[in-house]
Amino acid sequence: MRRSDLASIFRDAEKPRAAFLIGVEEEKFGVQQDTGRPLAYAGEFGVAVVMEDLAHRHGWEPVRERPDGPLIALQRGKQSVTLEPGAQLELSGAPLSTLGDILAERDQHRQELEPISKALGIRWLSTGFHPLAEPHELPWIPKERYPVMRAYLPTRGSGAHDMMQRTATVQANFDYSSEADAMKKVVVSLKLAPILHAMFVNAPFKAGRTAERLSERGNVWLHMDPSRSGLIPSLWQAKLPSYEDYIEWALDAGMFLIWRDGKTLLNTGQTFRDFLEHGYEGHPATLADWRLHLATLFPEARLKSTLEVRPLDALPRELAIAAVGVWTGLLYDQQALDAAYELSQEFDVDAMQAARPALVARGLAAGLPGKWQDGYALGKAILALARAGLARRAREGFPDESVYLAPIAELVESRTNPAEEALRHYAAGRSLLDCCSDP
């Protein structure tokens, strides 16, 4: 493989605007209703039992890394159900056209989970950080790359194990039509990521108590491997970066492993730049290795065959679809994307990096230095762009889905956020499980 081949993954994924779709990934924690204990992987109260039930009742196909290996995922058409390292259950939805379709898919998934959840007394929590479990209480899912990550990532940042086991998120995937379109979306997503996270903060509990911050998940991500996560400061400098700029950043992150002839070879920590130049134990780099490497990078906006926006805490139903709606309105309407790009040009990467701990701790109340000291005013400006983008998208034949923004717009107008609402309910006497579940 030549250096010039690396951009082909992105170029081959370019689509005409008429073919743009939205894919959503939603993670959640399973706990025992009566005790609050987290689900194990195996056993009577194991997440593997849940997945086996989904396969038996609803036609999901089991996925294993080896024919005799443990169950690690389910596949049905373009949907999948996967497991994060600490047994977080994730629905990776099919690429769909509208927010309404996404909501229907999500509701179907919850309905399919309902019988086994009732039978085993399982409660599913939609919050960004496990509100009850200590690290030693959580399992490690037997997926081959997870032990590698478990050993390597703590050498690069103190948040590694909590990121793997105790965080959950809602992510959205978007298409792009060209290099310019892709990189404008990457830049906008990276620059707005801390603001959107602050707007939707939803991780205010830790180890059964009120946490120090509104997003413990956000704090974990501030202590991750800086070479593979964060805001990619190098992309903030150019007027409009290229695929090559993203590739240059990705080349310097440490690898985990490569696959050869059905076997796992650990080249942990070798940068892809070095691997591309020198190989590993006689194995030259391939495009499949590069594709795998891109999937092991965790910036707030990740470029693969789609653009994946990643900054948000897991959210309950109405807020999760509102979050996807904000991104859709900003990224899938050209006028809104251009306006968001101009707005994002006001942000300085060093100032944003310095502001992130306060945004994680206090949400939009922290604000930014200078013009946007009132973070809620900035939130309203972003929501206005997204709402207008969704309304214009309706003129292209889609439903006007700006109505889905109402739950977050109401919170921002009231100068609050999902985490503070959960804390308010908790202070009023609701159980912690109720405060972290869908209404």
N, C-alpha and C positions, 0 to 999 in steps of 0.2 A: 504494500500500500504506500502511495506517495503522499507527501504533505498536502498536495493540492486536492487530494480526494476527500479530505475531511469535511469540506463544506457541502459535499454531495448529499448528505443526510438532510440538510436543511433545504437545499435547492429542489430535491426530489419531492419534498413535502408541500411545496407551494401549490396553492389552489386558486381557482377563480373565486371572486367574492360570492357568487351565487351558490357555491358549494360549501360555504363556511358553516360549521356546526359547533356545538358546545358540548364538552364532556365534563362531568363533575365527579370528584372523588370525595367521599364523606367517610371519616373515621369516627368510631365510637367505642366507649368502654363498656364491657359487660360486667355486672356485679350481681352477687346473690341478693335478692330482694330483702331477705330477713336479716342478713348479717352485714351486708355491704362488702363482703370479701370479693376480691377480683376473681375472674374466671381463670382456671388453669388452662393448659393446652389440652391435656388428655384427662381421662377419668369421667366420673359421673357428671361433674360440673365443669367440663372442659369445653373450650370453644370448638374443638374438633367434633364433638357430638352435635353441636349446632350446625356445623357445616355438613356433616353426614345427613342430618335431617333435611336440610335444604336440598341436597342432592336427591334424596329418596322421594320427597314430596313434590318437588317443583322442577325437576329436570335439569338441575345443574350438573355439569360434568366435573368429577374430581380431577385435580391437577397435582402431580407429584414430580419432584425433581429427578427421581429415579423410579423405575417400575416398582421397586420394593420399598420405596421411601415413604415418609409420613405425608399425610394430606396437608398441603400448604395453601391451596387456593381452589376456587370453583370457576368454571367458565360456562356461559350460556350465550351463544351468539357473540355480540360485541360487548357484553357485560362481563364483569368478573367480580368475585368476592375474594379478597385477599386478607392476609394477616400481617400486621405490623409486629415488631419484635416482642412487645409485651402483651400480645394477644388482643390488641385493638383490632376490631373487625371493620374492614373497609369495603364499601361498595364503590367500584369503579364503573360508572355508568357508560352506556353506549353513547356515541356522538349523536346529538339530537339537535333539532332546529330551534326549539322554543323553550322558554322557561316553564311554560305549562307542561310540556312533555317531560322535562326534567323532574318537576314536582310529582307528576304521575308515576314516573319510574321509581322515585324515592319512596313514595307511599306504597307502591306494590312490594318493594323490598321489605318495608316494615311489616306489611301484612303477612308476608311469607314467614317472617321471623316470629310472628305472634304465637302460633301454636307451641313451638318448642320452648319459647321464652316463658309462656305460662306454665308449661309442664315442669320446667326446671326451676321456676321462680327466679328468672333472670330479669334484671332491669338494665336498660341501655341508656347510657349517659352521653349527652351531647355537650361537652365542655372541653376546653383546650388542654387542661392538665388534670391528671387523675386526682379527684378530690379526696380520696380516702387512703389509697395504698401507699405504703412505704416501699422502697425499691426491692427489698428482700422478699416481699410478698408476691411479687409479679413473676410470671414464668418467662422463659426465653423460648421463642418459637423455633423449632428445628429446621430452619431454612439455612442452606449452606453458606450464604454470605454473611449471616448475622453473627456467628462467632468471630469472623474476621473483623467486622465493624466493631464488635464488642471489645476486642483487644486493641485495635488500632486507634479508633477515634478518641478515646480518652487521652492519648498522647498528644492530641492536637487541640483539646478543649475540654474544660471541666463539665460541660453540659451534656456530654455524649450519651451516657447511659440514661439520663432522664429524657433526653430527646427520643431515644429509641423506645423506651418502655412507658413513659408517663405523659407523653403529649399526644394530642389528636387535633386534626385540622379538617377544614373543608377547602378543597382546591378546585380550580376550574381550568380547563384546557381550551385554547382558542387557535384557530387556523390563521394563516397569513398568506398573502398573495404574491409577495415578492420579497427580495432582500430588504428594500427600503421599508416596506410595510412591517416586516417581522421585527426589524431593529427599532423602529419607532415604537412599536408595541412593547418591546423589551424595556426600552428606556423609560417610557411612561409607567410601566408596571413596577419597575425597580424604584423609581423616584416617589411614586405614590404609595408604595407598599407600607412604609411605617405609618402613614396617615390613615390608610384604610384599616390597618390592624388596630390602631388607636380608636377608630370609630366603632369597631366590632369587638373590642376586647371582651373575653368571656372565659377567664380562667382564674377566678378569685379565691379558690379553695385549695388547700394542700394538707395532706395527712389528717383529714378530718377537722380542720380548723380554717378560719379565715386567714388568707395568705397576706403577705406584705404588699403585694402588688395586684393590680386588676388583671394582669396576665402573667401567671407563672410560666406558662408556655413561652411567651415572648422573652422572658428573662433567660430561659434555657437557651434559646436560639442566639442570644447575645454572647454565649460562651461555647460556641461551636467552632470547629476547624475553619479558620478565616480563609483558607485557600479554596474551600469548596462551598461556602455559605455566605450569607449576608447580601450586601447591596451592589457588589461588583464595582467598586469605585472607578476602575479604569474605564468603564463604559460611560461615566458621567462627564468625561473630559471632552470627547469629540463632539462636534456639532451633531452628527448622526453616525453612530458606529456601524461597522459592517459585520458580516459573518466572521471575517477574519479576526476582528477584535474579540468576539465571544470565544472563538477557537483559541486565541492566544491566552485568554484567561483560563480556559478549561485545560489546556495542556500542562499547566503547572500544579494541578491538584494531584494528590497521591491516589494511586489505584488501590483496589482491593484484591482482585483476582482475575484470572482469565480461564476460559473453558477450552479444553482440547480433548477431542475424542471421548467426550462424555465424562472427562475427569476435571477436577478443580485444581488449578495451579495457583498458589498464593504468591503474588508479586507485590505484597502489601507495602504501600508507601512509595513505590517507584512512580515518578511522574509519567504522565503519558508522553510528554516531550522526550524523556529519556527512553521510554519503551519504543517509541516510533523510530528513534535513531539507532538504538542498540538491540532491541528485542529483549527477550527474557529466556534464558536457558535454551537458546537456539530457536525460540519461537518468534517469528516476526509479527508485528502488529497487523491486525486485520480490521476491516470496516466493522465487523461484528464486535470486536474488542472496543472500538471507539463508541459504538452505539451503547454498549454496556456501561462504559465509563461515563458517558453523558447522563445516564440514569442514576449514577451514584453521586452526582453533584446536587447540592441543596440550596442554591441561592433563592432569594425571595421571588424571583421570576426566572424560570428555567426554560431554555430553548432546546427542544428536541424536534421530533416531527410535528409537534404542536408547541405553542407557548403555554407553559403551565405557570399560573400565578399561585403562590404558595404562602402568603404571609398570615393568613387568618386562623384564629382559633376555631375549633369545632363549635357549631352553633345549632340551636333547635330549629325546627322545620321552617317557620316563617322567616327567621333571620338568615338562615342558610340560603334560601332562594333569593332573598333581598341582596345578599352579598354577591351572588352570581349575577344578579341583575345589574348591580353597579358596574362590575367588570364588563358585562356585555354592552351596556350603554356606552361606556367609554371606549371600548376597543373595536366594536363592530359598526360604528357610525363614523364616517370620515371626518365630519365637522367636529364631532365630540372628541375624536382622537387628536385632531390638530389643536383644538383648544386645550385639551389636557396636556399635550406636549408643551405648548407655550406656558401654561401654568407651571408645569414641572421645571421649566428652565429657570424659574426663580429660586430653586432650592440648591443650596451648596452642599456638596457631599460631606465635608468636614462638619458643618453645622448640623446636618441631619444625623450623622453618626453620634455627635455629642448629645443630640436631643433624644435619641432612641430610648435610653434607660428611663427617662421621665415619661415618655409616651407609653411605654410598657407599664409603668407603675400607675399612671394617672389617666391614661386615655387622652382624648382631645383636650381635656382641661389643661394639659401641660403646654400646648401650643408650640410655636416655633419662634426663634428670635426674629425681630424685625416686623415686617408687614403682617405676618400671620401669628402674632402673639395670642390672638383669640382663635384657638384651634377649632372651636365649633363654627366660627365663620368660615374657616377653610373647609370644614366638613360640608357645610351647606353649599359652598361653591362647587365642590366636587359632585355632590348629589344633583345639583341643578344641571351640570353637564351630562351626567348619566341619564337623568330623566328625559332631557331633550333628545339625547341619542336614541333612547328606546322609542320615543314618540316618532322620530324621523324613520326609524327602522320599520315602524308600522306602515309607513307609506310604501315600503317595498313589498308589501304583501303579508308581513308578519302581524300578529295581534299587537295591540298597544299594551305592552307588559310593564309600563311604568308604574302600574298599580302595585306591583310586587315590592316596590321600594318603600311603601308606606310604613312598615314597621320600623325600619331604621331611620326614616325621615322624622317620625314622631319622637324617637329617642334623641336625635340630634337637636331637634327643635326644643326639647325639654332639657337640653344640656346634660344628658346622661348617656348610659351605654348598657349593653347587656350584662356586664359584670356587676355594675352598681344595682341594676334591677334584681339580680340574683341575691346580692347581699342584703338588699332591702327586704326581700321575701324571707330570707334566713333570719334576719333580726326580728321579723314579725312572728316567728315561730314555725315556719315551714321546715320540713326536714331537709337535710343537705341533699339527699337523693332527689327529692322533689324539685329542689332549686337547680339541679343539674340535668334534669330530664326534659323532654319535650312536654309542653302543657297537655 
